[in-house]
Amino acid sequence: MTASSPQPPRHAAALGVAFGIGLLWLLMAALCAWSAARGYGNQRFDWALLWGLVALLLAAAGIGAMVGTWRHLSRSHDDY
């Protein structure tokens, strides 16, 4: 196995779709965080906690989709 520098992604359409989906997940996470903040402002701590948790999980999914796709598509397949 040799170490090689990361290559630019070969499938721009797949990368664009994955980043679009990731951004959609991040948008949903932002909306959930906004709802959690409004709940906290209205003394609804249960609402804030649960929507904050949903926002955290959606943000992790969005970032994971973008980073995972980038790593998968830019990785050299000569190692196999």
N, C-alpha and C positions, 0 to 999 in steps of 0.2 A: 504494500500500500504506500503510495506516495502522497505527500501533501501538495495540493494544488490550490491556486487562488480561486475564489468564487467566480463563477461565470455569470454573465448577464442572463436573465431568464429568456428561454427560447420560445415560450408560448405566451405572447403578450395578451391574447384574448383570455386565456385562463387566469392570468394574473389580474387582469382588469375585472373579471367577474368576481374573483375571490376578494379583491379589495373593495368592490362594491358591496358585497355581502357583509364584509367586515365593518364597513362604514355604516351599513344599515343596523347591525348589531350595536355599534357604538351610539348611534342615534337613539335607539330604544333604551340603551343604558342611561343616556343623558336625560331622557324623558322620565325614566323611573327615579333617577336621582333628584330631578326637579320636584316630582311628586312627593318623594321622601322629605325634601326640605320644606315643602308646603305643609306636610303633615306635622313635622317637628314644630313649625311656626304656629300651628293651631293646637299645640299641646297633645297631639295624637302620637305618642311615642311608639306605640305598637305599629302604627302605619309607617312611621319613619324607619323603624328598624327593619321591617319586612321589605319595604320597597327599596331601602338602601342595600339590603342583601341581594335582591333581584338585580339591582343596578350593577353591583359588583360582579355577579356571575355573568351578566350580559357583556360587561366590558371585557372580562377575561375571555369570553368566547369570541368577541370581535377581534381582539388583539391576537388571540391564538390563530384565528382563521387567516389573518393577514401575514403574520410572521411564519406560520407553518407553510403556507403556500409559497411564500418568497423563498424559504429555505429549500423546499422540495423542488421548485423549478430552477433555482440557481445552483444547485448542487451538481457536481461533476459525477457522472455515472460510470466512470472508468474504474471505480474502486471494487466493483463486483467481480 
